[in-house]
């Protein structure tokens, strides 16, 4: 992951990955996890996602990780909150209401610095990373969660060679390989979304599937 690439995307406003509405796979599946109120939920590479507002509305304490200060500022602006800011380790931490956003390199986080989490929501983190970083990402998630924790992971899958990511294609087989040694991986839903994504058709994709996975870390 090249931090400059994402910083430049935010600076230029090239954030086609951002949704203005709550992701339907989150709204449809998160309530079935029965995550207790007050649980700290890790949201890697969170951007300014309104999904974090949905999570807070379910009673969770939301901790996002993001490279761009612009994203953190935009999130708190849309949430109509005035965040407090402080420096912790190599991160700028923005806090307001039920939200924290840690601005810095996700891979530099440690449990000693940020604590551990009982739940994770990943809508656009794993698919933002090239294959060379995805094993490291899965290991980092495993280091930051408690035993018995739950994660909802949303991934894209498309024919290899038809498009250069990000977003990258991450197959069900790869997700099982990444997390299956220390978690149970269950595909909850698969949806053909190509007709809803003309920008990807223009890039040459012949197929595009979005999938939701429940990752239950071993107790």
Helices and strands as residue ranges (DSSP letters): H 3-12, H 24-29, G 30-33, E 40-43, H 51-57, E 61-66, H 69-78, E 84-88, E 91-96, E 99-103, G 106-108, H 111-114, E 117-122, G 126-128, H 131-144, E 145-157, H 172-179, E 183-192, G 194-196, H 198-202, E 209-217
